[in-house]
Amino acid sequence: MEKKTPLYGVYARYNGKIVPFGGYLLPVQFKGVIEEHMAVRTAVGLFDVSHMGEITCRGKDALNFLNYILTNDYTSLKDGSARYSPMCNERGGIVDDLIVYKVADGDYL
């Protein structure tokens, strides 16, 4: 049985097309792909990340490690900030996308 995120009630209230994904019931669209694409490109989009896994990266080499395995540079990331990045395989294909949060120097989520 799939799990529901804390925003599941919002999905249902706004008539989201809900499908099983990675063990959760998540919306794939609300009004339509083109309309939603244009809304994100011209205004803002919201993505529920509560179903995503979490990994902590800590230590003196944490920043170097993140800069090595991800496509974005985290050197300028401020404490309490986040940055999105795809993670690629050795052929340049995308493995998955991630959001890296900097807790403090040497401490990332």
Order of alpha helices (4+ residues) and beta strands (2+ residues): beta-alpha-beta-beta-alpha-beta-alpha-beta-beta-beta
